[in-house]
């Protein structure tokens, strides 16, 4: 079980009442009950739709953990932490699509004062890994792409979306008036060398969509970019953690990685944008 409770109130996804913890369960006054998993994350999805096959599977999570140990992702985490504004004690961080919790932990630990963190994801495998590896953070299984975020208004001083969903209206709602939102995307040249061997999913333009740009203003932006000589096993992990792996498995089975070279110099290129709430 997690050594920490949620640093902000969690609200019931059914009736929006506050959930209170009792042992290994969270329940509201209307007796809607949600359990902590054996790994320690709180699931708000059981019995509410078919989420069994959504999110990163076990192999994708394992690949993601391996890749986060590579220099480009460690440098990205440092760049993210450097871009985030310093905060007063107790100002919490929300990571939307937190995956294995790596970036949330890196940003929280780099703050000038301790910053409690909450991660949300739909993948059971990713959250299990996150809850085990980072017991001082709190993790929730919820669908941020389609449902209301399970928090009260103005709950967080900072939100993160790292290659993850960007529910603009909900992020604006749960951020404090002076809160910030750090969005990380892949640039057009990201992994361009691997794309010569495998048909990875297309990369977007990196531009903010209209709802985001109308609700938030850009406070700062930057790029984290480097080139790295990568061996075949790590090349396979980079591909396996991406959504493209589903198509590659369907079309090539277990032999999809045979198309990769033994070693390849790869470009890692990320865009970072720090947003502040625009007055309405």
MOJOLIN-V188707 format. One record per residue. N is the residue number from 1. PSI is psi in radians with two decimals (none if undefined). NEAR is the number of other C-alpha atoms within 8 Angstrom. D_CENTER is the distance of its C-alpha to the mean C-alpha in Angstrom with 1 decimal. Layout:
n:N psi:PSI near:NEAR d_center:D_CENTER
n:N psi:PSI near:NEAR d_center:D_CENTER
This chain:
n:1 psi:2.63 near:9 d_center:21.3
n:2 psi:2.50 near:11 d_center:19.0
n:3 psi:-0.22 near:6 d_center:21.2
n:4 psi:2.67 near:9 d_center:19.7
n:5 psi:3.04 near:6 d_center:19.6
n:6 psi:2.32 near:8 d_center:17.1
n:7 psi:-0.22 near:10 d_center:17.9
n:8 psi:2.71 near:8 d_center:18.1
n:9 psi:2.42 near:10 d_center:19.9
n:10 psi:2.35 near:10 d_center:18.2
n:11 psi:2.64 near:11 d_center:20.2
n:12 psi:2.26 near:13 d_center:21.5
n:13 psi:-0.17 near:8 d_center:20.0
n:14 psi:-0.81 near:5 d_center:23.6
n:15 psi:-0.11 near:6 d_center:25.7
n:16 psi:0.18 near:8 d_center:23.5
n:17 psi:2.77 near:9 d_center:25.5
n:18 psi:2.39 near:10 d_center:23.9
n:19 psi:2.32 near:12 d_center:23.1
n:20 psi:2.41 near:7 d_center:25.0
n:21 psi:2.39 near:8 d_center:24.5
n:22 psi:1.82 near:7 d_center:27.4
n:23 psi:-2.11 near:4 d_center:27.1
n:24 psi:0.27 near:8 d_center:24.5
n:25 psi:2.73 near:10 d_center:24.2
n:26 psi:2.32 near:12 d_center:23.1
n:27 psi:2.65 near:14 d_center:25.6
n:28 psi:3.10 near:12 d_center:26.8
n:29 psi:-0.42 near:8 d_center:30.4
n:30 psi:0.12 near:7 d_center:30.7
n:31 psi:0.44 near:6 d_center:29.9
n:32 psi:2.21 near:9 d_center:26.8
n:33 psi:2.39 near:8 d_center:25.4
n:34 psi:2.39 near:10 d_center:22.0
n:35 psi:2.62 near:10 d_center:21.8
n:36 psi:2.40 near:13 d_center:19.8
n:37 psi:2.95 near:9 d_center:19.3
n:38 psi:-0.46 near:6 d_center:21.3
n:39 psi:-0.41 near:10 d_center:18.3
n:40 psi:0.02 near:12 d_center:17.6
n:41 psi:2.72 near:16 d_center:14.7
n:42 psi:2.15 near:11 d_center:16.0
n:43 psi:2.14 near:12 d_center:16.2
n:44 psi:0.25 near:10 d_center:17.0
n:45 psi:-0.32 near:10 d_center:17.4
n:46 psi:2.34 near:6 d_center:20.5
n:47 psi:0.09 near:5 d_center:23.4
n:48 psi:1.12 near:5 d_center:21.7
n:49 psi:2.88 near:6 d_center:21.4
n:50 psi:1.72 near:6 d_center:20.9
n:51 psi:0.24 near:7 d_center:17.3
n:52 psi:-0.62 near:4 d_center:18.6
n:53 psi:0.27 near:6 d_center:17.8
n:54 psi:2.48 near:7 d_center:14.5
n:55 psi:3.10 near:8 d_center:11.3
n:56 psi:2.35 near:12 d_center:11.4
n:57 psi:-3.11 near:10 d_center:14.8
n:58 psi:-0.79 near:8 d_center:16.2
n:59 psi:-0.64 near:9 d_center:17.2
n:60 psi:-0.70 near:11 d_center:14.0
n:61 psi:-0.78 near:15 d_center:12.2
n:62 psi:-0.71 near:9 d_center:15.3
n:63 psi:-0.72 near:12 d_center:15.2
n:64 psi:-0.73 near:13 d_center:11.7
n:65 psi:-0.73 near:9 d_center:12.9
n:66 psi:-0.76 near:10 d_center:16.0
n:67 psi:-0.60 near:11 d_center:14.7
n:68 psi:-0.24 near:9 d_center:12.7
n:69 psi:-0.10 near:8 d_center:16.3
n:70 psi:2.63 near:8 d_center:17.7
n:71 psi:-0.73 near:6 d_center:18.9
n:72 psi:-0.57 near:10 d_center:17.0
n:73 psi:-0.54 near:10 d_center:13.6
n:74 psi:-0.68 near:10 d_center:15.2
n:75 psi:-0.66 near:9 d_center:16.8
n:76 psi:-0.76 near:10 d_center:13.7
n:77 psi:-0.70 near:11 d_center:12.3
n:78 psi:-0.74 near:10 d_center:15.9
n:79 psi:-0.70 near:9 d_center:15.9
n:80 psi:-0.84 near:11 d_center:12.9
n:81 psi:-0.67 near:11 d_center:14.6
n:82 psi:-0.53 near:7 d_center:17.9
n:83 psi:-0.45 near:8 d_center:16.9
n:84 psi:2.36 near:8 d_center:15.7
n:85 psi:2.60 near:5 d_center:18.9
n:86 psi:2.66 near:6 d_center:20.4
n:87 psi:2.83 near:10 d_center:20.6
n:88 psi:2.91 near:6 d_center:23.1
n:89 psi:2.40 near:7 d_center:22.9
n:90 psi:-0.17 near:7 d_center:20.8
n:91 psi:2.05 near:11 d_center:18.5
n:92 psi:2.77 near:14 d_center:15.2
n:93 psi:2.39 near:15 d_center:11.6
n:94 psi:2.19 near:13 d_center:9.1
n:95 psi:1.97 near:13 d_center:5.3
n:96 psi:2.07 near:15 d_center:4.8
n:97 psi:0.88 near:14 d_center:3.1
n:98 psi:-0.30 near:15 d_center:2.5
n:99 psi:-2.25 near:13 d_center:5.0
n:100 psi:0.09 near:12 d_center:7.9
n:101 psi:0.02 near:14 d_center:7.1
n:102 psi:-0.93 near:10 d_center:8.6
n:103 psi:-0.65 near:9 d_center:7.4
n:104 psi:-0.79 near:14 d_center:7.7
n:105 psi:-0.74 near:11 d_center:10.9
n:106 psi:-0.77 near:11 d_center:12.2
n:107 psi:-0.74 near:12 d_center:12.0
n:108 psi:-0.72 near:12 d_center:13.5
n:109 psi:-0.42 near:8 d_center:16.1
n:110 psi:-0.13 near:7 d_center:17.2
n:111 psi:2.69 near:11 d_center:18.1
n:112 psi:-0.49 near:6 d_center:21.8
n:113 psi:2.70 near:7 d_center:21.9
n:114 psi:2.30 near:9 d_center:19.7
n:115 psi:2.01 near:13 d_center:16.7
n:116 psi:2.60 near:11 d_center:15.6
n:117 psi:2.53 near:14 d_center:11.9
n:118 psi:2.25 near:14 d_center:10.4
n:119 psi:2.43 near:15 d_center:7.1
n:120 psi:2.38 near:16 d_center:7.1
n:121 psi:2.87 near:18 d_center:6.9
n:122 psi:-0.22 near:13 d_center:10.1
n:123 psi:2.09 near:12 d_center:10.6
n:124 psi:-0.72 near:9 d_center:13.3
n:125 psi:-0.74 near:10 d_center:13.4
n:126 psi:-0.75 near:15 d_center:9.9
n:127 psi:-0.63 near:17 d_center:10.4
n:128 psi:-0.78 near:12 d_center:13.9
n:129 psi:-0.77 near:12 d_center:13.1
n:130 psi:-0.81 near:14 d_center:10.8
n:131 psi:-0.63 near:16 d_center:13.5
n:132 psi:-0.73 near:9 d_center:16.2
n:133 psi:-0.50 near:6 d_center:15.1
n:134 psi:1.25 near:9 d_center:14.1
n:135 psi:-0.20 near:11 d_center:16.6
n:136 psi:-0.06 near:7 d_center:16.7
n:137 psi:2.85 near:13 d_center:13.3
n:138 psi:2.33 near:15 d_center:13.1
n:139 psi:2.45 near:14 d_center:10.9
n:140 psi:2.34 near:13 d_center:11.6
n:141 psi:1.94 near:15 d_center:11.8
n:142 psi:2.79 near:12 d_center:12.0
n:143 psi:1.63 near:10 d_center:11.9
n:144 psi:-0.31 near:14 d_center:10.5
n:145 psi:-0.51 near:7 d_center:12.0
n:146 psi:-0.23 near:5 d_center:15.4
n:147 psi:2.81 near:7 d_center:16.0
n:148 psi:2.41 near:7 d_center:16.5
n:149 psi:2.38 near:8 d_center:14.0
n:150 psi:0.94 near:9 d_center:15.8
n:151 psi:2.75 near:10 d_center:16.8
n:152 psi:2.85 near:9 d_center:19.9
n:153 psi:2.58 near:8 d_center:20.4
n:154 psi:0.73 near:10 d_center:19.8
n:155 psi:-0.44 near:12 d_center:17.8
n:156 psi:2.56 near:14 d_center:15.5
n:157 psi:-0.29 near:14 d_center:16.5
n:158 psi:2.39 near:13 d_center:13.2
n:159 psi:2.57 near:15 d_center:10.0
n:160 psi:2.43 near:13 d_center:7.1
n:161 psi:1.75 near:15 d_center:5.7
n:162 psi:1.81 near:12 d_center:5.2
n:163 psi:0.78 near:9 d_center:7.0
n:164 psi:3.02 near:8 d_center:5.7
n:165 psi:2.64 near:9 d_center:8.2
n:166 psi:1.31 near:8 d_center:10.3
n:167 psi:1.50 near:8 d_center:12.6
n:168 psi:-0.91 near:9 d_center:14.9
n:169 psi:-0.69 near:7 d_center:17.5
n:170 psi:-0.66 near:9 d_center:15.4
n:171 psi:-0.76 near:11 d_center:13.5
n:172 psi:-0.69 near:9 d_center:17.0
n:173 psi:-0.76 near:9 d_center:18.4
n:174 psi:-0.15 near:13 d_center:16.3
n:175 psi:2.57 near:16 d_center:16.6
n:176 psi:2.94 near:11 d_center:19.9
n:177 psi:-0.63 near:6 d_center:22.5
n:178 psi:0.27 near:8 d_center:21.7
n:179 psi:2.79 near:12 d_center:17.9
n:180 psi:2.73 near:12 d_center:15.7
n:181 psi:2.05 near:12 d_center:12.6
n:182 psi:2.06 near:15 d_center:11.2
n:183 psi:2.24 near:12 d_center:10.2
n:184 psi:2.23 near:12 d_center:9.8
n:185 psi:2.90 near:10 d_center:11.5
n:186 psi:2.42 near:12 d_center:13.8
n:187 psi:2.96 near:12 d_center:17.5
n:188 psi:-0.53 near:9 d_center:20.4
n:189 psi:0.10 near:8 d_center:21.6
n:190 psi:2.18 near:10 d_center:18.5
n:191 psi:0.48 near:10 d_center:19.7
n:192 psi:-0.53 near:10 d_center:22.9
n:193 psi:-0.67 near:10 d_center:25.1
n:194 psi:-0.55 near:10 d_center:23.3
n:195 psi:-0.29 near:9 d_center:23.8
n:196 psi:-0.28 near:7 d_center:27.5
n:197 psi:-0.54 near:8 d_center:27.4
n:198 psi:2.53 near:8 d_center:24.8
n:199 psi:1.40 near:7 d_center:24.0
n:200 psi:2.77 near:7 d_center:20.2
n:201 psi:2.57 near:6 d_center:18.7
n:202 psi:2.63 near:4 d_center:19.6
n:203 psi:2.42 near:8 d_center:17.6
n:204 psi:3.12 near:8 d_center:17.8
n:205 psi:-0.34 near:6 d_center:19.8
n:206 psi:-0.14 near:9 d_center:17.0
n:207 psi:2.60 near:5 d_center:19.0
n:208 psi:2.45 near:6 d_center:17.7
n:209 psi:2.89 near:6 d_center:18.8
n:210 psi:-0.80 near:6 d_center:21.8
n:211 psi:-0.66 near:7 d_center:20.3
n:212 psi:-0.81 near:9 d_center:17.8
n:213 psi:-0.44 near:9 d_center:20.6
n:214 psi:-0.37 near:8 d_center:23.0
n:215 psi:-0.31 near:13 d_center:20.9
n:216 psi:2.65 near:10 d_center:19.6
n:217 psi:2.63 near:10 d_center:21.4
n:218 psi:2.10 near:9 d_center:20.3
n:219 psi:-0.67 near:8 d_center:20.9
n:220 psi:2.81 near:8 d_center:20.3
n:221 psi:2.78 near:9 d_center:18.9
n:222 psi:-3.11 near:7 d_center:19.0
n:223 psi:2.45 near:8 d_center:18.4
n:224 psi:1.98 near:12 d_center:17.5
n:225 psi:2.40 near:9 d_center:19.7
n:226 psi:2.88 near:8 d_center:21.7
n:227 psi:2.47 near:8 d_center:23.6
n:228 psi:2.39 near:9 d_center:23.8
n:229 psi:2.08 near:8 d_center:26.2
n:230 psi:2.29 near:10 d_center:24.3
n:231 psi:2.90 near:9 d_center:26.0
n:232 psi:-0.72 near:11 d_center:25.9
n:233 psi:-0.68 near:6 d_center:24.0
n:234 psi:-0.59 near:10 d_center:21.0
n:235 psi:-0.76 near:11 d_center:21.4
n:236 psi:-0.69 near:10 d_center:21.2
n:237 psi:-0.69 near:12 d_center:17.9
n:238 psi:-0.75 near:11 d_center:16.4
n:239 psi:-0.72 near:10 d_center:17.6
n:240 psi:-0.39 near:13 d_center:16.8
n:241 psi:-0.09 near:14 d_center:13.1
n:242 psi:2.76 near:8 d_center:13.2
n:243 psi:-0.36 near:7 d_center:14.1
n:244 psi:-0.34 near:11 d_center:17.6
n:245 psi:-0.52 near:10 d_center:18.4
n:246 psi:-0.81 near:7 d_center:19.3
n:247 psi:-0.74 near:7 d_center:22.0
n:248 psi:-0.69 near:10 d_center:23.2
n:249 psi:-0.73 near:10 d_center:23.7
n:250 psi:-0.72 near:7 d_center:25.6
n:251 psi:-0.46 near:7 d_center:27.8
n:252 psi:-0.04 near:8 d_center:28.4
n:253 psi:-2.50 near:8 d_center:27.7
n:254 psi:-0.08 near:6 d_center:27.2
n:255 psi:0.18 near:6 d_center:28.9
n:256 psi:-0.57 near:10 d_center:26.3
n:257 psi:-0.09 near:7 d_center:25.8
n:258 psi:-0.27 near:6 d_center:29.5
n:259 psi:-0.14 near:7 d_center:29.2
n:260 psi:2.56 near:11 d_center:27.4
n:261 psi:2.96 near:7 d_center:29.7
n:262 psi:-0.54 near:6 d_center:30.3
n:263 psi:2.60 near:8 d_center:28.8
n:264 psi:2.41 near:10 d_center:27.4
n:265 psi:2.10 near:9 d_center:26.6
n:266 psi:2.44 near:12 d_center:23.2
n:267 psi:2.23 near:13 d_center:21.8
n:268 psi:2.11 near:13 d_center:18.2
n:269 psi:2.07 near:14 d_center:17.6
n:270 psi:2.49 near:13 d_center:14.8
n:271 psi:2.37 near:13 d_center:15.2
n:272 psi:2.26 near:13 d_center:14.1
n:273 psi:2.14 near:12 d_center:15.1
n:274 psi:2.15 near:14 d_center:15.6
n:275 psi:2.55 near:13 d_center:16.7
n:276 psi:2.67 near:12 d_center:19.0
n:277 psi:2.30 near:12 d_center:20.3
n:278 psi:2.34 near:8 d_center:23.4
n:279 psi:2.44 near:4 d_center:26.4
n:280 psi:none near:3 d_center:27.7
